[in-house]
Amino acid sequence: MRLWLGLALALGPASQALGQLSVTAEVNKTQVALDDQVVLAVTISGGQASLPDPQLPPLPNFSVYSSGRSQNISFVNGRVSSSVTHTFVLVPRAVGKGLIPPITATTQGATAHTNPIEIQIMPPSSAVPAAPPQPGQAQPGPAPGRPAPRQHSPSPAAAGGAPDVLVTAELDKSKAFVNEQVTLSVKFHTAVPLMGNPEYVPPKLEGVLSEDLPPLRHYNVVIKGRPYDVTEIKTALFPLQAGRLKIGNAVVRCQVQQGFNTDPFSPDFFERFFSQGVTASQTRTITSQPLVLEVSPLPTTGRPADFTGAIGRFSLTASVDKNHSKVGDAVNLTLTVQGTGNLKAIGEPALPNLPSWRVFDPVTSVNLEKKGDLVQGSKIIRTVLVPRVSGDLTIPPIRFSYFDPTRREYVGVVTAPLTVSVAPGEPNATPAVGYVAQAAAMAPGLTRVNEDISYLQTRMQSPLLTQALEAVASAGPVHAVPLLFFFWTLGLAFLRGLSASDPKGAQFRGAWKSASIRLRAAQKAADSREAAGLLTEALTGFLADKLSEPASGLTMRRVSELLQMRQPQIPAQAIKRIRALWEDLDSRRFAPASGGAEEDGAVLRQELSDLLHSLDKEFKR
């Protein structure tokens, strides 16, 4: 009986959490100009603390930029509910009708999706020409968050030697206290047209907690007489330890457009002209300078005994859900800490001594909001109180202390006292669930009630179900079968949970298995073209899974760049073998189909199998 009950309890919450998974998507506007942008907010909710990331479909009409995320977790009656909001900035590419297809989220076999959203992209809005700005001053953009259209200079650099593209990073302060917010700004400047979307690698952070500060900022500046389009990304940092903390380089990889300046009298002029056109692209990798943050410990002088690590500026309020109650009835006490700072790191205010109440463990929830480049919001602590005695019971003032980095001192806030009128309970009433009357100091004018002993009536004869279970238990090792089944199910659920929480890791580990399936299918192919297609899928699928890249659109050039950047230990000879096999398979796929050449196909399969096996060993190093 206990075994099957444990199995039901283990599998029940998981099924309930999966059923509560939901995804919603909202945009701030459905009509947008070509030189404007749309903010897309995707919210994933469910009955579990760890929620999956949204899976965005292809959006050919927009350039997509991630703008951060915010999470809210609450615990009510032992149940977990959470929601995560992912913010994206969409920049339109062409005039017309743009469609955002359904966005999906998948966890442990459960899938939820949003409704499609249609956005009308209008022509660029007309702008009044402004006077040319002075060197080193920012141009007054048309509106916050909207880049003003301008003509790019075809010259590679201005007279002052300003580069085509550059990345800068800065902190709003060079010194801070532990757990004080420091804002990191990374700015990407470009003075020439870009071919495609740039790739941004954020700085490496150690010893700090970080929170994105959406949305992206777009504006224009002039540096050394040269105009730039600027994209700014801001992040809130909360240092965890005192000392000198290093903030690494921010890296941006982009394709820069260059003019076609080949000699028209060269022998390969027409070949290069028709292959490249009038423009060509060049890959640029630019980095910012590293930064150093001096972090000071919190002062020990004047530190209150109830200080729990809150840094910032906060307020505290207290309230009860009812002012009149009875002995044994629950009263909900709600404490709300609201303000600016790292709300996730603050502790719960300590309750005063409440001898006339029974106090249960609190449940908390955090609501984050990011405005004005500051992390702010509220932390709500709910506690259930059960009165033990009747009369006018008072909840004394509750104190909360925090450190104000601006004033450089500790500050304490206190709530107002709360009074609840408690009436005597019924003499024969059943006590509240979880409530056990205990001896407590009697206050003047109060009368103790509800101390009678409640006897349990035992049944002399066991039910039929109990007798059947006792017979099974006395049957020997037979009753161990459900126990083995329970552990097998538990292990399977654990493995599936690991795979669902890390889909990219699952693809990485299963790359060789997926490729082996395609290799066996190629062996049974009807003709050489079909076999070459399956072998190509085995090669590209294996590389896509190992490099966490989509298989569609994966080129040999992209594979070579990723291998040299992420897996430098792979020898150059292996990359040459990949290139040779790639080209050989492409030629076989588009050659006329033939049923012969089985021996040649077997050699090619074996060569590809050996190559993938050796690459799998290199990736595991």
C-alpha positions in Angstrom: 0.0 0.0 0.0 2.8 2.5 0.9 4.7 1.5 -2.2 2.0 2.3 -4.6 1.1 5.5 -2.7 4.7 6.6 -3.0 4.7 6.0 -6.7 1.5 8.0 -7.1 3.0 10.9 -5.1 6.2 10.8 -7.1 4.5 10.8 -10.5 1.5 13.0 -9.6 3.2 16.4 -9.3 5.1 15.9 -12.5 1.9 15.2 -14.5 0.2 18.2 -12.9 3.2 20.4 -13.7 3.2 19.4 -17.3 -0.5 20.1 -17.6 0.0 23.6 -16.4 2.6 24.6 -19.0 1.5 27.6 -21.0 3.1 30.0 -23.4 1.8 33.5 -24.4 3.3 36.1 -26.7 2.6 39.9 -26.9 4.0 42.7 -29.0 3.9 46.4 -28.2 2.6 47.3 -31.7 1.2 45.6 -34.7 2.1 48.3 -37.2 5.7 49.4 -37.4 7.8 51.5 -39.7 10.8 50.0 -41.5 13.2 52.2 -39.4 11.4 51.3 -36.1 11.4 48.2 -34.0 8.9 45.9 -32.2 9.3 44.5 -28.7 8.1 40.9 -28.4 7.5 39.5 -24.9 7.2 35.7 -24.5 5.9 34.5 -21.2 6.2 30.8 -20.1 4.3 29.7 -17.0 4.1 26.3 -15.3 3.9 24.4 -12.0 7.7 23.9 -11.7 10.7 26.0 -10.8 12.7 25.2 -13.9 10.9 26.2 -17.1 12.2 25.7 -20.7 13.3 28.4 -23.1 11.0 29.4 -25.9 11.8 28.0 -29.4 11.5 30.9 -31.8 10.5 29.9 -35.4 12.4 31.4 -38.4 11.5 35.1 -38.8 12.7 36.0 -42.3 11.1 39.5 -42.1 12.9 40.5 -38.9 16.3 40.7 -37.4 15.9 39.3 -33.8 17.9 40.4 -30.8 17.5 39.0 -27.3 16.8 41.7 -24.7 16.8 39.8 -21.4 14.5 37.8 -19.2 12.7 38.1 -15.9 11.4 35.3 -13.6 8.8 35.1 -10.9 8.6 32.0 -8.5 6.0 31.5 -5.8 5.3 28.7 -3.3 1.8 28.3 -2.0 0.7 25.4 0.1 3.7 23.4 -0.9 3.1 23.9 -4.6 5.5 25.7 -6.9 4.4 28.0 -9.7 6.7 30.2 -11.8 6.7 32.3 -14.9 9.6 33.5 -17.1 9.3 36.4 -19.5 11.7 36.6 -22.4 12.0 39.9 -24.2 13.1 40.2 -27.9 13.6 43.2 -30.1 12.5 42.7 -33.7 13.9 45.0 -36.4 11.9 44.8 -39.7 13.8 44.1 -42.9 11.3 44.8 -45.7 8.0 46.6 -46.3 5.0 44.3 -46.3 3.2 41.9 -44.1 5.3 40.2 -41.4 4.2 37.1 -39.6 5.4 35.8 -36.2 4.5 32.0 -36.4 3.5 30.1 -33.2 6.3 30.0 -30.6 6.6 26.7 -28.8 8.1 25.5 -25.4 8.7 21.8 -24.6 9.5 20.1 -21.4 9.3 16.4 -20.5 7.2 15.6 -23.5 4.6 18.4 -23.0 4.5 21.1 -25.6 2.6 24.5 -25.6 2.5 27.1 -28.3 1.3 30.6 -28.9 -1.0 32.0 -31.5 0.5 33.6 -34.6 0.9 37.4 -34.6 0.6 39.5 -37.8 2.6 42.7 -38.1 2.2 45.3 -40.9 5.6 46.8 -41.9 5.2 50.3 -43.3 7.6 52.4 -45.3 10.2 54.5 -43.3 8.8 57.5 -41.5 9.9 60.8 -42.9 12.4 62.7 -40.7 13.2 66.4 -40.7 16.9 67.0 -41.5 18.8 68.3 -38.5 21.9 70.4 -38.3 25.1 68.5 -38.4 26.3 67.7 -34.9 29.6 68.8 -33.4 32.4 66.2 -33.2 32.1 64.0 -30.1 28.4 64.9 -29.5 25.5 62.6 -29.9 23.0 63.3 -32.7 19.4 64.0 -31.5 17.6 60.8 -32.6 14.0 60.9 -33.8 12.8 59.1 -30.6 14.2 57.0 -27.8 15.0 53.4 -29.0 14.6 54.4 -32.8 17.8 54.8 -34.9 17.7 57.7 -37.4 18.3 56.7 -41.0 21.5 58.1 -42.5 23.8 57.6 -45.5 27.0 55.6 -44.8 30.2 57.1 -45.9 31.9 54.8 -48.5 35.4 55.8 -47.2 37.0 53.3 -44.9 37.8 55.9 -42.2 37.5 59.6 -41.7 40.4 62.0 -41.5 40.7 61.5 -37.8 41.4 57.7 -38.2 38.1 56.5 -36.8 37.6 52.7 -37.5 34.7 51.2 -39.4 33.4 49.3 -36.3 34.3 49.3 -32.7 33.0 48.0 -29.3 33.3 49.8 -26.0 32.4 48.8 -22.5 32.0 50.9 -19.4 30.7 50.8 -15.8 28.6 53.5 -14.2 30.8 53.3 -11.2 34.3 52.0 -10.5 33.8 51.3 -6.8 30.9 49.6 -5.1 29.8 47.7 -2.0 29.1 43.9 -2.0 25.6 43.3 -3.5 25.3 46.9 -4.7 24.0 47.3 -8.3 26.6 48.3 -10.9 25.4 49.0 -14.5 27.6 47.6 -17.3 27.1 49.2 -20.8 28.4 47.6 -23.9 28.2 49.8 -27.1 28.6 48.5 -30.6 29.5 51.3 -33.1 29.3 50.8 -36.9 30.0 53.3 -39.6 29.6 51.0 -42.6 26.8 48.7 -43.8 26.8 45.2 -42.3 26.1 42.0 -44.2 23.7 40.1 -41.9 23.2 40.2 -38.2 26.3 40.5 -35.9 27.1 37.8 -33.3 27.5 39.2 -29.8 29.4 37.3 -27.1 28.9 39.0 -23.7 31.8 39.6 -21.3 32.9 36.8 -18.9 31.7 37.6 -15.4 33.1 36.0 -12.3 32.0 36.7 -8.7 28.9 38.6 -9.7 25.2 38.0 -10.4 23.8 39.6 -13.5 20.4 40.8 -14.7 19.6 42.0 -18.2 18.2 45.5 -18.6 16.0 45.6 -21.7 15.4 47.0 -24.2 18.3 47.6 -26.6 19.2 51.3 -27.1 19.8 52.6 -30.7 21.1 56.0 -31.4 23.7 57.9 -33.5 26.9 59.6 -32.4 29.8 61.3 -34.1 33.4 60.3 -33.2 36.4 62.1 -34.7 34.1 63.6 -37.3 32.7 60.3 -38.4 29.0 59.3 -37.8 28.2 56.0 -36.2 25.1 53.9 -35.6 25.3 52.7 -31.9 23.6 49.7 -30.3 23.8 49.7 -26.5 23.3 46.7 -24.2 23.0 47.3 -20.5 23.4 44.7 -17.7 22.9 45.1 -13.9 25.8 43.5 -11.9 25.7 42.5 -8.3 29.1 41.7 -6.9 29.2 38.7 -4.5 32.5 39.3 -2.8 34.9 42.0 -1.9 38.1 42.7 -3.8 39.1 43.5 -7.4 36.7 41.8 -9.7 37.6 41.5 -13.4 35.1 41.9 -16.2 36.2 40.3 -19.5 36.1 41.5 -23.0 32.8 41.9 -25.0 33.2 40.3 -28.4 31.3 41.1 -31.6 31.7 39.2 -34.9 30.2 40.8 -38.0 30.3 40.9 -41.8 31.4 44.3 -43.0 30.5 45.4 -46.5 33.5 46.4 -48.8 33.6 47.8 -52.2 34.7 45.9 -55.4 38.0 47.5 -56.3 39.6 44.8 -58.5 41.7 45.8 -61.5 39.3 45.6 -64.6 42.2 44.5 -66.8 43.2 41.5 -64.6 42.5 38.0 -66.1 40.0 37.0 -63.4 38.1 40.3 -63.3 34.8 38.9 -64.8 35.0 35.8 -62.7 35.3 37.7 -59.5 32.7 40.3 -60.6 30.0 37.7 -61.2 30.9 35.7 -58.1 31.0 38.7 -55.7 29.0 41.4 -57.4 29.9 45.1 -56.8 30.3 44.5 -53.0 32.1 41.9 -50.9 32.0 41.1 -47.2 34.8 40.8 -44.7 34.6 39.1 -41.3 35.6 41.4 -38.4 36.1 40.3 -34.8 36.3 43.2 -32.4 36.6 43.3 -28.6 36.3 45.8 -25.9 38.8 46.5 -23.2 38.5 44.5 -19.9 37.3 46.4 -16.8 38.1 46.2 -13.1 35.6 46.8 -10.3 36.7 47.6 -6.8 34.3 46.0 -4.3 34.3 47.0 -0.7 32.9 44.9 2.2 29.9 46.2 4.1 30.9 48.2 7.2 30.6 46.4 10.6 30.1 49.6 12.5 26.4 50.2 13.2 25.3 46.9 11.6 21.9 45.9 13.2 21.4 42.5 14.6 18.5 41.9 12.2 20.4 42.8 9.1 20.0 40.0 6.4 22.1 41.4 3.5 19.7 43.8 1.8 21.5 46.5 -0.2 19.6 49.4 -1.8 16.6 51.3 -0.7 13.5 49.5 0.6 10.2 49.9 2.4 8.3 47.3 4.5 4.5 47.0 5.0 2.5 44.4 7.0 -1.2 43.4 6.7 -3.6 40.6 7.8 -6.4 39.2 5.7 -8.9 39.5 8.6 -9.3 41.6 11.7 -11.8 39.3 13.4 -11.2 35.5 13.9 -11.8 32.6 16.2 -9.5 30.4 18.2 -8.1 27.8 15.8 -8.9 29.7 12.6 -6.0 30.7 10.4 -5.0 34.3 9.9 -2.7 35.2 6.9 0.1 37.7 7.7 1.6 39.3 4.6 4.9 41.2 4.6 5.9 43.2 1.5 9.5 44.4 1.0 9.5 46.8 -1.9 12.3 48.9 -3.4 15.4 49.0 -5.5 18.1 46.4 -5.2 18.8 42.7 -5.5 15.5 41.4 -4.1 16.5 37.8 -4.7 19.4 38.0 -2.2 17.5 39.6 0.7 16.4 37.5 3.7 13.1 37.4 5.4 12.3 39.9 8.2 12.4 38.2 11.6 9.0 38.0 13.3 8.8 39.1 17.0 7.9 36.7 19.8 4.2 35.7 19.4 3.3 33.5 22.4 -0.4 33.7 21.7 -0.1 32.5 18.1 1.1 29.4 16.4 3.4 30.4 13.6 3.9 28.3 10.4 6.7 28.4 7.9 6.5 31.3 5.5 6.2 31.2 1.7 7.8 33.8 -0.5 7.5 35.2 -4.0 9.6 37.8 -5.9 8.3 40.2 -8.5 11.0 41.9 -10.5 10.7 45.1 -12.5 13.4 46.9 -14.5 12.9 50.6 -15.0 15.4 53.4 -15.5 18.2 50.9 -15.7 17.5 49.8 -12.1 16.4 46.4 -10.8 13.4 46.9 -8.5 10.2 45.2 -7.5 8.9 43.5 -4.4 9.4 40.4 -2.3 6.2 39.1 -0.6 6.4 36.9 2.5 3.2 35.2 3.6 2.9 33.5 7.0 -0.1 31.6 8.5 -0.8 32.4 12.1 -3.3 30.4 14.3 -4.5 32.1 17.5 -4.2 29.9 20.6 -6.4 32.1 22.9 -9.2 34.6 22.6 -9.2 38.3 23.1 -7.6 41.3 21.3 -4.3 39.9 20.1 -1.6 42.3 18.9 1.1 41.6 16.4 4.0 43.8 17.5 5.9 46.0 15.0 8.2 44.1 12.6 11.6 45.6 11.8 13.6 45.3 8.6 17.2 46.6 8.1 19.1 47.3 4.9 22.3 49.1 3.9 21.9 52.3 1.8 25.0 52.6 -0.4 24.1 56.3 -1.3 24.0 57.3 2.4 26.7 54.7 3.3 24.8 53.7 6.4 22.4 51.1 7.7 18.7 52.1 7.7 15.8 50.4 9.6 12.1 50.5 8.7 9.3 49.3 11.1 5.7 48.3 10.4 2.8 49.5 12.4 1.3 47.1 15.0 -1.7 45.0 13.9 -4.6 44.0 16.1 -6.9 41.0 15.6 -10.0 40.4 17.7 -10.2 36.7 18.4 -13.5 35.1 19.7 -13.6 31.9 21.7 -13.9 28.8 19.6 -16.7 26.2 19.9 -16.1 23.9 22.9 -16.4 20.7 20.8 -15.0 22.2 17.6 -12.3 20.2 15.7 -8.9 22.0 15.8 -7.5 23.5 12.6 -5.4 21.2 10.5 -1.9 21.1 11.8 -2.9 22.9 15.0 -2.0 21.3 18.3 -2.9 23.2 21.5 0.1 23.8 23.7 0.6 25.4 27.1 1.3 29.1 26.8 1.6 32.0 29.1 -1.8 33.4 29.9 -2.3 37.1 29.2 -4.6 39.0 31.6 -8.2 38.9 30.7 -7.9 35.9 28.3 -9.6 32.6 28.7 -8.1 29.3 27.3 -10.5 27.2 25.2 -10.3 24.1 23.0 -8.1 21.9 25.2 -10.3 18.8 25.3 -8.8 15.5 24.3 -10.2 14.2 21.0 -10.2 10.3 21.1 -9.8 8.2 17.9 -12.2 5.4 17.5 -10.3 2.3 16.3 -11.9 -0.4 14.1 -11.7 -3.9 15.5 -11.9 -5.6 12.1 -9.6 -4.6 9.2 -11.1 -3.7 5.8 -10.9 -6.2 3.0 -8.3 -4.2 1.1 -6.0 -4.2 4.1 -6.4 -8.0 4.5 -5.6 -8.4 0.8 -2.4 -6.3 1.1 -1.3 -8.2 4.2 -1.7 -11.4 2.3 0.5 -10.1 -0.5 3.1 -8.9 2.0 3.3 -12.3 3.6 3.8 -14.0 0.2 7.6 -13.6 0.3 9.7 -11.9 -2.3 6.8 -11.5 -4.7 5.9 -8.1 -3.3 9.4 -6.8 -4.3 8.4 -6.6 -8.0 6.5 -3.3 -7.5 9.5 -1.9 -5.7 11.8 -2.8 -8.7 9.2 -1.3 -11.1 9.1 1.9 -9.0 12.9 2.4 -9.0 13.0 1.7 -12.8 10.3 4.3 -13.4 12.1 6.8 -11.2 15.4 6.3 -13.0 13.7 6.7 -16.4 12.0 9.9 -15.3 15.3 11.2 -14.0 17.1 10.6 -17.3 14.2 12.2 -19.3 14.4 15.2 -17.0 18.1 15.6 -17.6 17.6 15.4 -21.3 14.7 17.9 -21.3 16.5 20.4 -19.1 19.6 20.3 -21.5 18.4 19.7 -25.1 21.7 20.9 -26.6 23.6 18.6 -24.4 21.3 15.7 -25.3 22.0 16.5 -29.0 25.7 16.7 -28.4 25.8 13.3 -26.6 23.5 11.6 -29.2 25.3 12.9 -32.3 27.1 9.6 -32.9 24.0 7.5 -32.4 21.9 9.6 -34.9 24.7 9.4 -37.4 25.0 5.6 -37.0 21.3 5.2 -37.8 21.7 7.1 -41.1 24.8 5.1 -41.9 22.8 1.9 -41.6 20.0 3.3 -43.7 22.5 4.3 -46.4 23.7 0.7 -46.6 20.1 -0.4 -47.6 19.6 2.5 -50.1 18.1 1.6 -53.5 20.6 3.6 -55.6 23.8 5.6 -55.2 22.0 9.0 -55.1 19.8 8.0 -52.2 22.8 6.5 -50.4 24.8 9.7 -50.9 21.9 11.8 -49.6 21.7 9.7 -46.4 25.5 9.9 -45.9 25.4 13.7 -46.3 22.6 13.9 -43.7 24.8 11.7 -41.4 27.8 14.1 -41.8 25.9 17.4 -41.5 23.6 16.1 -38.7 26.6 15.0 -36.7 28.4 18.3 -37.1 25.3 20.3 -36.3 24.6 18.4 -33.1 28.2 18.7 -31.9 28.4 22.4 -32.8 24.9 23.3 -31.5 24.0 24.7 -35.0 20.9 24.1 -37.2 21.6 21.5 -39.9 19.7 23.5 -42.5 22.0 26.1 -44.0 25.2 24.7 -42.5 28.1 25.2 -44.9 31.6 23.8 -45.0 33.0 27.3 -44.5 30.9 27.7 -41.3 31.9 24.3 -40.0 35.6 25.1 -40.5 35.3 28.4 -38.7 33.4 26.8 -35.7 35.8 23.9 -35.4 38.9 26.2 -35.4 37.2 28.5 -32.8 35.5 26.0 -30.5 37.6 22.9 -31.0 41.2 24.0 -31.6 42.5 20.6 -30.6 41.0 18.9 -33.7 43.9 18.5 -36.2 43.9 20.4 -39.6 44.1 17.0 -41.3 40.6 16.0 -39.9 39.1 19.2 -41.3 40.6 18.4 -44.7 39.0 15.0 -44.6 35.7 16.5 -43.7 36.0 18.9 -46.7 37.0 16.1 -49.1 34.1 13.8 -48.0 31.6 16.8 -48.1 32.6 17.6 -51.7 32.6 13.9 -52.8 29.1 13.4 -51.3 27.8 16.5 -53.0 29.0 15.3 -56.4 27.4 11.8 -55.8 24.1 13.3 -54.7 23.6 15.2 -58.0 25.1 12.6 -60.2 22.8 10.3 -62.2 21.3 7.5 -60.1 22.9 4.0 -60.4 22.3 0.7 -58.8 25.9 -0.5 -59.1 29.1 0.6 -57.5 28.2 -1.2 -54.2 31.8 -1.8 -53.4 32.7 1.9 -53.9 29.7 2.9 -51.7 30.8 0.5 -48.9 34.3 2.0 -48.9 32.8 5.5 -48.7 30.5 4.5 -45.8 33.4 3.0 -43.9 35.5 6.1 -44.5 32.8 8.3 -43.2 32.2 6.0 -40.2 35.9 6.1 -39.3 36.0 9.9 -39.6 32.9 10.5 -37.4 34.2 8.0 -34.8 37.5 9.9 -34.5 35.7 13.2 -34.4 33.5 12.0 -31.6 36.6 11.1 -29.6 38.1 14.6 -30.2 34.9 16.3 -29.1 34.9 14.4 -25.8 38.4 15.6 -24.8 
